[in-house]
Amino acid sequence: MKRLIFWLLVFTSVIGAFACFRLVLNSRKTVPAAVPLYEPPRAPFAKSIGGRGLVESVNENVRISPAVAALVAKVHVKVGDEVKAGDVLVEQDTRDAAALVAAQEADFSALQKQLAEAEVTLSDKRDQWDRMAKLIATKVASEDEKQRKLFAAQTAEAQFASMKARIGSAQAMLNRAKVQLDLLTIRAPRDGRILQVNTRAGEFASPMTMLGSGTDPSIVLGQTEELQLRADIDEDNASRVRPGMAAKAYIKGRRDVEMPLRFVRVEPFIVPKKSLTGESSEHVDTRVLQIIYRFDRPKGVGVYVGQQMDVFLDDWK
């Protein structure tokens, strides 16, 4: 029995030693490099500054939101529609605003009639005062009658002036009510193409308080006949950037489509980076210098607003 236990222990030791030997051999093998999903970007210049760009419509996108919070009654456009400046995009519920305009118009009309009455009264009192002045000259009227006619004329003048002031105030209130009514119709601020529609009839639409609030605008409008690229350059490289630098862009994941860029301007204000790539090495607190370039659409290749691109600036001096 003891000999059996002894040989079992020897056999187990040999198996353990062999397993350790295999483990050491396997750990010393060279693991082949993982095949990337797409070819990583390579700089086309001998010395370059790299960055990430975001495609925009020319002259930048317009984020359109209602000026007044209200229920959406009708949406007149869909994605892809071409619109002209002044075209109606969205109609909001106008019932309350229209009722307010009607009430203000009624008040204004009533005040106009009261103003006409005050004007007639003023003319009458002035006429009585003129007659009294003639009687005073002939010493027919007394001093007491003179003062009463004078005070009556002055009172009529004050009432007429007060009514004119009320008419002015009512006109201002009516104009404001009409503006509020007009604001419920959202119109295109310029020519362009509808890129996004984020509102539907029956929804409650409210103004965007700030662009970084996470609230999508009701409509995004852009001019897509020509596109531009907003390149983000990390602030570590901002001091190397010069206006007019030559640059090239590549669609993310493709090296076969090279697009020369035409310099437009440098945005002279370093801002927090908003266009995140999702890479593990990326810091969300990165600040970037933005450079605007324009480019021609490559033939046979789809390029869309909001698409990310790899950008390289020629740092040759």
LINHU-V975869 format. One record per helix or strand. SS is the DSSP state (~ for helix, > for strand). FROM is the first residue (numbers start at 0). TO is the last residue. If there is no record, write none. Layout:
BEGIN
SS&FROM&TO ; SS&FROM&TO
END
This chain:
BEGIN
~&1&26 ; >&47&63 ; >&69&74 ; >&81&82 ; >&87&91 ; ~&94&136 ; ~&142&182 ; >&184&186 ; >&191&196 ; >&203&204 ; ~&210&212 ; >&218&233 ; ~&234&239 ; >&246&250 ; >&257&271 ; >&286&294 ; >&307&313
END
